[in-house]
C-alpha cells in the first residue's frame, strides 16, 4: 500500500491508480470491481480491518465488499440512499447507456447486507460523513476536519478515462444520475477547503488552486 496522509493508504494498482481502494486507519474505503479481489486481498494480508465503508454503491466501488466483509468478519457501511442497491433490491450503477450497462454486467459484485447505515455527520475512522449526491444517490465524502483530507469517491475524478492521464474532471454524465446535483456536491467539496483530495479514480489531487478554479468554473443550474 502507498501512504497518502496520516493514517491513510491506497491499495496498490499497477501501472497507475485507476480504481482506488483506500485504507483509513482500520476501515477499508470502497472495494473495487469484483475482479479486483486478488489485489485487494493481497494488500490486506496481515492487516486487521474493522469495517468496510463505501463512498457509493456502483460496480467499481462495491465489487469485492461481500467477500472482504465475509473473509474478515467485519460489517459493511454505506449511505442510507444506497442500501437498497447494495442489498440487491435496486440496480447497482446508474444510467441506461451502453457503457454503464456493460460495466454493471462485468464489474458488479454480489449483494450483501448493510450492517451500518451512514447519514450526514456520522464518523468513519476519524472522518466525517458528508452526503454528496449526484453521481449516485448515496454518494458521500469522508472528510477529516483535523487536516482537511477528503476521500470523495466519484464526486470528482483525477484522470481521463480515454488517455488515463491525470486531470480534474466531473464524472461522465452517462454514469451520473443527476449531473447538476453532482456539481452542487463538487461546490460543497470545494467549500470544505480541503488540503488533499483522494478521488475514486486517478492519483491524489494536491493542487488546491487548480481544484478551486475547476469548481468555480462549473456551470450553475
C-alpha positions in Angstrom: 0.0 0.0 0.0 1.0 3.6 -0.5 0.7 6.1 2.3 -1.0 9.3 1.2 -1.7 11.0 4.5 -1.6 10.3 8.2 -3.4 7.0 8.7 -4.5 6.8 5.1 -3.1 4.4 2.5 -4.1 3.4 -1.1 -4.3 -0.2 -2.2 -1.8 -0.8 -5.0 -2.8 -0.9 -8.6 -0.4 -1.2 -11.5 0.6 0.5 -13.6 -1.3 3.5 -12.2 -4.1 4.2 -9.7 -7.3 3.8 -11.7 -9.9 2.2 -9.4 -9.0 3.4 -6.0 -9.4 1.5 -2.7 -8.3 3.2 0.5 -7.5 2.1 4.0 -8.2 4.8 6.6 -6.9 3.6 9.9 -8.6 0.2 10.1 -11.5 0.9 7.7 -11.4 -0.2 4.1 -12.9 2.6 2.0 -14.5 1.1 -1.2 -14.0 -2.3 -2.6 -13.2 -2.0 -6.3 -14.6 -4.2 -9.0 -15.3 -7.9 -8.5 -12.2 -8.7 -10.5 -10.1 -6.6 -8.1 -10.3 -9.4 -5.5 -6.7 -10.6 -5.8 -5.1 -7.2 -5.5 -7.3 -6.1 -2.5 -6.8 -9.4 -0.6 -3.1 -9.3 -1.4 -2.6 -5.9 0.2 -4.8 -6.9 3.2 -2.6 -9.8 4.2 -1.7 -9.3 7.9 -4.0 -6.2 8.1 -6.8 -6.2 10.6 -9.8 -4.2 9.5 -12.8 -3.3 11.5 -15.2 -2.2 8.7 -15.8 -1.7 5.0 -17.3 1.6 4.2 -18.4 2.6 0.7 -18.4 6.1 -0.8 -21.2 4.9 -3.1 -22.7 1.7 -4.5 -21.5 1.5 -8.1 -19.9 -1.6 -9.7 -16.4 -0.3 -9.4 -16.7 0.5 -5.7 -18.8 -2.3 -4.2 -17.4 -5.2 -6.3 -15.5 -7.1 -3.5 -17.4 -5.7 -0.5 -19.2 -9.0 0.3 -16.0 -11.1 0.1 -13.9 -8.8 2.2 -16.6 -8.5 4.8 -17.1 -12.3 5.0 -13.4 -13.1 5.0 -12.5 -10.5 7.7 -15.8 -10.9 9.5 -16.5 -7.2 9.6 -19.6 -5.1 9.0 -20.5 -3.2 5.8 -21.4 0.5 5.8 -22.9 2.8 3.2 -25.3 5.8 3.0 -29.0 5.2 3.5 -29.8 6.1 -0.1 -27.6 3.3 -1.4 -28.7 0.5 0.9 -31.3 -1.0 -1.5 -28.7 -1.2 -4.3 -26.1 -2.9 -2.0 -28.6 -5.4 -0.7 -29.9 -6.3 -4.2 -33.3 -4.6 -4.2 -32.4 -1.8 -6.6 -30.0 -1.6 -9.6 -26.3 -1.1 -8.9 -24.9 1.8 -11.0 -26.8 4.4 -13.0 -27.8 5.2 -16.5 -29.2 3.2 -19.4 -26.4 4.0 -21.8 -24.4 1.0 -23.3 -21.1 1.6 -21.4 -22.6 1.7 -17.9 -24.7 -1.4 -18.6 -21.5 -3.2 -19.7 -19.7 -2.1 -16.6 -22.7 -3.2 -14.5 -22.6 -6.7 -16.0 -18.9 -7.3 -15.7 -17.9 -5.4 -12.6 -20.8 -5.7 -10.1 -20.2 -7.8 -7.0 -22.7 -9.8 -5.2 -25.2 -8.1 -2.9 -24.5 -8.0 0.9 -26.4 -6.9 4.0 -25.6 -3.4 5.1 -24.8 -3.5 8.8 -24.3 0.2 9.4 -26.4 2.8 7.6 -24.5 6.1 7.2 -26.0 9.5 7.4 -24.8 13.1 7.3 -22.5 13.8 10.3 -21.6 10.2 11.2 -18.0 9.3 11.8 -15.9 6.7 10.0 -12.2 6.2 11.0 -12.0 9.8 12.2 -13.7 11.2 9.0 -17.0 13.0 9.0 -19.6 11.7 6.6 -20.9 14.3 4.2 -23.8 13.4 1.8 -22.8 14.4 -1.7 -25.4 13.0 -4.1 -25.4 13.4 -7.9 -23.2 10.7 -9.2 -25.0 8.2 -7.0 -28.0 8.8 -4.6 -25.9 7.7 -1.6 -22.6 9.2 -2.6 -20.6 10.5 0.4 -17.4 12.4 1.1 -15.4 11.3 4.1 -13.8 14.5 5.4 -11.3 14.7 8.3 -11.6 18.1 9.9 -8.2 17.9 11.7 -6.2 18.1 8.5 -9.0 18.7 5.9 -8.3 15.5 3.9 -11.2 14.4 1.8 -11.9 10.9 0.4 -14.5 11.9 -2.2 -15.5 8.8 -4.2 -16.7 9.9 -7.7 -17.7 13.4 -6.8 -14.7 14.3 -8.9 -12.1 12.2 -10.7 -8.4 12.9 -11.4 -7.9 11.2 -14.7 -9.1 11.0 -18.3 -10.9 7.7 -19.0 -9.6 8.0 -22.6 -5.9 8.7 -22.0 -5.6 7.8 -18.3 -3.7 11.0 -17.8 -4.3 13.0 -14.6 -6.7 15.9 -14.7 -9.6 17.0 -12.5 -12.9 16.3 -14.2 -16.6 15.7 -13.4 -17.8 12.1 -13.6 -19.2 11.3 -17.0 -22.9 12.3 -17.4 -23.8 8.9 -18.8 -22.7 7.3 -15.5 -24.3 10.0 -13.3 -28.0 10.1 -12.4 -28.1 13.9 -11.8 -25.1 15.9 -13.2 -26.5 19.2 -11.8 -26.8 17.7 -8.4 -23.2 16.4 -8.6 -22.0 19.9 -9.5 -23.6 21.1 -6.3 -21.7 18.4 -4.5 -18.4 19.5 -6.1 -19.1 23.0 -4.8 -19.8 21.5 -1.4 -16.5 19.8 -1.5 -14.7 23.0 -2.5 -16.4 24.9 0.3 -14.7 22.5 2.8 -11.4 23.9 1.7 -9.6 20.6 1.5 -5.8 20.3 1.6 -5.8 16.9 -0.1 -8.5 15.2 -2.2 -8.4 11.4 -2.6 -10.7 10.6 -5.5 -12.2 7.3 -6.6 -10.3 7.4 -9.9 -6.8 8.7 -10.6 -4.0 10.0 -8.3 -4.5 12.3 -5.3 -5.4 15.9 -6.0 -2.8 18.0 -4.4 -3.1 21.3 -6.3 -5.9 23.0 -4.5 -5.7 26.2 -6.6 -6.4 24.1 -9.7 -9.3 22.3 -7.9 -10.8 25.6 -6.7 -10.6 27.1 -10.2 -12.2 24.0 -11.6 -15.1 24.1 -9.1 -15.6 27.8 -9.6 -15.9 27.4 -13.4 -18.7 24.8 -13.3 -22.0 25.9 -14.7 -24.6 26.9 -12.2 -28.0 25.4 -12.7 
